[in-house]
Structures are given as C-alpha cells and as structure tokens.
Amino acid sequence: FNWLSQIVSVTAFGIRSLPQRKGSSITSIFGIAGVVAVMVAVLSIAQGIMRTMDNSASADNAIVLRSGATSEMMSGLSGDDVRYIAESPGVARNANGALASSELFVIINLLKKTTRTDANVPLRGVTAPAFEVRERFSLVEGRMFEWGLNEVIVGVGARMEFEGLELGDTIPVGQEEWPVVGVFEAGGGLAETEIWVDAAVLQPAYRRGNSYQSVYARLESPDAFQEFKDALTSDPRLNVKPMRESDFYASQSEMLYNLITGLGTFIAVVMGFGAIFGALNTMYTAVSARAREIATLRALGFHSGPVVISVLTESLLLALTGGLI
C-alpha cells in the first residue's frame, strides 16, 4: 500500500509540473498526433476505396471478360460473343429482352480542377440494358443522351473532379466535340467517376468495329451465377471469363488497397520512431529538470520504482493526448 501511495504521489506531482516543461511536452504531443493522423488518413483512403467498390457491385450482377483478361482495358469481345452471352441461361429478362449490357471502355484526357493537369477519365459506351443492370443508376440533372447521337452524360464524381463536364459543355471524343447533356448518380459506386455514351456511336469514333470489351449481366438471382458460368465456359464458341461483379471489383481494388496501406504503414512506422525519440526526449527532460526533486524524494524514503513509473505515466499521458488530437 505504501508503494502504491508513493506512485500516486510522485505521479501527481509530475503531472502538475508539466506546464513548466511546455516545449518538450508539446513536441511529444504533436509528434504522436502526426503519426496517428497519417495512419488514420491512409486507412481512411483504403477503406474509402473498398467502400466504393462495394457500392459498385450487386449480388445479382456478373461481368464477362475475355479469358485471361484482368481488366476491361485488356479484354475484347466480338458482336457474336456478346450475343451468345446474352442468350445464356441464368440471365434475367424483361419485356425488352435480356438484361445484358455490352460495353466499350476507353480513356480520354481532361484537366483536373484542383491542379489543372491532364488526367485519364473513363469513357464508357453502353447499350440500353445498362440502366436496368445497374439498379442504382439515376439521372439527377439534364436529360439522357439520345441514342445514335454524339452526346454524353457524366457521373457526379467525374463532374466534381474534372473541368469541362458541366451541362452544356463539350468534351473531345475522337475527332469531334461531344456535348454534356446530363448528370447521373450510381449509389456512390465507381460508375460515378465515368462518362457514359451510346456504345454504337463510340465504336466508329475509335474504329472499334462491332466489338466490345465486357458484358454486364443481371442474373435471375445470385444463385444463378454457377449455371451462367458453366454455360459460358462450356460453350465452344466462347473464350470468356465470367465473374461475379463483387469479385471483379475486389480484384481491381486489391492491388491499390495493398499499395496504399503498405506505403502508409511504412510512413507511419518511420514517423513513429521519430515520435518515440520525441517521447524519450520528454522523459529525459522530465528527469533532468527534476533531478533535485527526485534526489529529495529518495532521501525522504521514496523508492526508485515509483519515480520511474511516474515518468512513464507522464509520457503515456502525453501520447494519449496526441492520439486523441
């Protein structure tokens, strides 16, 4: 009990004397705060990427790429391929036919609003079923593009990030300027960073003929995926790779997620070492500034243990303050 009372007494005395060591204390607090801030920021970015990918996927949806392709840019499907895919069992249908959207994916350059530097922006050519396959799609401003005309609609995320995507603006596509006629949302998903256009007018603009890069299909149910996949992979006319939409987006985000978390962790660890040295300096300063007091306490019968614990408690308190900040 006497030992515990010594710890409480010495620790309380040390904490009350912190204002006398403002410089070193503030350095330690903000050193720890910086480490925690970096780690929180990095993990927030990584978590945001995963959340965006989750919002992009539907349990009822599948995507079909050419076998061996790891992204839409690397894929290629012919007009016959997409027709066979749409006719496969497991694909949901309505009065207008199969809910399978054959899509073309290209990249154009626009200026970023913040830096005014060139940046790659996805331009997606879609077919009519795209708006039913992606059930979270909704037009929030303007109107839908006219089928067969050189008109585009833009996602709210793309409009926020890039210049020239307001209603009435025009963007360069191929050799022409195409007007922006509408703005859409997609439930916070990746599609909101894209520009959409009729695939039939995008194909000749980039000399793609009757080719596509992917097919997004709404299935009858999540359980219908295996039937859908087996039908496609066993069809000798096709050489394709069907995936659940959620699996596709997870694979696309995994590399970026690992890169961000790995780099952020490395930076935080390096900063953490700096913060540790800052905390050690604070502890050293605390002991140095109170050498006479500590000697007096020892002369009065206080043990060395309570003194050491009091110094560690002060450092822990400063670190906790920095972490909370």
Residue pairs with C-beta under 8 A, 6 or more apart in sequence:
3 303
3 305
3 306
6 302
6 303
6 306
7 305
7 306
7 309
7 310
9 306
10 297
10 302
10 306
10 307
10 309
10 310
11 306
11 309
11 310
11 313
11 314
13 293
13 310
14 286
14 290
14 310
14 311
14 313
14 314
15 313
15 314
15 317
17 289
17 290
18 25
18 314
20 289
21 282
21 285
21 286
21 289
24 281
24 282
24 285
24 286
25 282
25 318
27 278
27 281
27 282
28 275
28 278
28 279
28 281
28 282
28 315
28 318
28 319
28 322
29 318
29 321
29 322
29 325
30 322
30 325
31 271
31 274
31 275
31 278
31 279
31 322
32 275
32 278
32 279
32 318
32 319
32 321
32 322
32 323
33 322
33 323
33 325
34 271
34 275
35 268
35 271
35 272
35 274
35 275
35 322
36 322
36 323
36 325
38 264
38 267
38 268
38 271
39 264
39 265
39 268
41 264
42 260
42 261
42 263
42 264
42 265
42 267
42 268
43 261
43 264
45 260
45 264
46 257
46 260
46 261
46 264
49 253
49 256
49 257
49 260
50 253
50 257
51 188
52 188
52 189
52 190
52 253
53 190
53 249
53 250
53 252
53 253
54 246
54 249
55 136
55 186
55 187
55 188
55 189
55 190
56 186
56 189
56 190
56 191
56 245
56 249
57 189
57 244
57 245
57 246
57 248
57 249
58 134
58 135
58 136
58 218
58 245
58 246
59 222
59 244
59 246
60 92
60 218
60 219
60 221
60 222
61 133
61 134
61 216
61 217
61 218
61 219
61 244
61 245
62 216
62 217
62 219
62 225
62 228
62 229
62 242
62 243
62 244
62 245
63 214
63 215
63 216
63 217
63 242
63 243
63 244
63 245
63 248
64 77
64 85
64 214
64 215
64 217
64 232
64 240
64 241
64 242
64 243
65 71
65 72
65 74
65 75
65 77
65 213
65 214
65 240
65 241
65 243
66 74
66 75
66 76
66 77
66 239
66 240
66 241
67 239
67 240
67 241
68 74
68 241
69 75
69 76
69 241
70 251
71 252
72 103
72 105
72 213
72 214
73 105
73 107
73 213
75 213
75 214
76 211
76 212
76 213
77 85
77 102
77 211
77 212
77 213
77 214
77 215
77 240
78 210
78 211
78 212
79 210
79 211
79 212
80 237
81 212
81 237
81 238
81 240
82 100
82 102
82 212
82 215
84 235
84 237
84 238
85 91
85 100
85 215
85 217
85 232
85 238
85 240
86 97
86 98
86 100
86 102
86 215
86 217
87 98
88 228
88 231
88 232
88 235
89 224
89 227
89 228
89 231
90 219
90 220
90 224
90 225
90 227
90 228
90 231
91 98
91 99
91 100
91 217
91 218
91 219
91 220
91 228
92 98
92 99
92 217
92 218
92 219
92 220
93 99
94 132
96 128
96 129
97 129
98 129
98 217
99 129
99 132
99 133
99 217
99 218
100 129
100 133
100 215
100 216
100 217
100 218
101 126
101 127
101 128
101 129
101 130
101 133
101 215
101 216
101 217
102 127
102 199
102 212
102 214
102 215
103 124
103 125
103 126
103 127
103 130
103 199
103 212
103 213
103 214
103 215
103 216
104 124
104 125
104 199
104 202
104 203
104 206
104 208
104 211
104 212
104 213
105 122
105 123
105 124
105 125
105 213
105 214
106 122
106 123
106 125
106 202
106 206
107 120
107 121
107 122
107 123
108 120
108 121
108 123
108 171
108 172
108 173
108 195
109 118
109 119
109 120
109 121
110 118
110 119
110 121
110 162
110 163
110 164
110 165
110 171
111 117
111 118
111 119
111 162
111 163
111 164
112 118
112 119
112 161
112 162
112 163
113 160
113 161
113 162
113 163
116 163
119 161
119 162
121 158
121 162
121 193
121 194
121 195
122 193
122 194
122 195
123 152
123 173
123 194
123 195
123 196
123 197
123 202
124 191
124 194
124 195
124 196
124 197
125 196
125 197
125 198
125 199
125 200
125 201
125 202
125 203
125 212
126 196
126 197
126 198
126 199
127 198
127 199
127 200
128 147
129 218
130 137
130 196
130 216
131 137
132 218
133 216
133 217
133 218
134 186
134 189
134 191
134 216
136 185
136 186
136 187
136 189
137 184
137 185
137 186
137 191
138 184
138 185
138 186
139 153
139 182
139 183
139 184
140 156
140 183
140 184
140 185
141 167
141 182
141 183
142 153
142 167
142 180
142 181
142 182
142 183
143 181
143 182
144 153
144 181
144 182
145 151
145 152
145 153
145 181
145 182
145 196
145 197
145 198
146 198
147 198
147 200
148 198
148 200
148 201
149 198
149 201
150 173
150 176
150 178
150 179
150 197
150 201
150 205
151 178
151 179
151 180
151 181
151 197
151 198
152 171
152 173
152 178
152 179
152 180
152 181
152 195
152 196
152 197
153 180
153 181
153 182
153 183
153 184
153 195
153 196
153 197
154 165
154 180
154 182
154 183
154 184
154 194
154 195
154 196
155 183
155 184
155 185
155 186
155 191
155 192
155 193
155 194
155 195
155 196
156 183
156 184
156 185
156 192
157 192
157 193
158 165
158 192
158 193
158 194
158 195
159 165
159 166
159 183
161 193
164 170
164 171
164 180
165 171
165 180
165 195
166 180
167 180
167 181
167 182
167 183
168 179
168 180
169 179
169 180
170 177
170 178
170 179
170 180
171 177
171 178
171 180
171 195
172 178
173 197
173 202
173 205
174 205
174 206
175 205
176 205
178 197
184 191
184 192
184 196
185 192
186 192
190 249
199 212
202 208
203 209
203 210
203 211
216 245
217 228
219 225
219 228
225 242
225 244
228 242
229 242
232 238
232 240
232 242
233 240
233 242
243 251
275 319
275 322
279 315
279 318
279 319
282 314
282 315
282 318
283 311
283 312
283 314
283 315
286 311
286 314
286 315
287 294
287 311
294 307
297 307
298 304
298 307
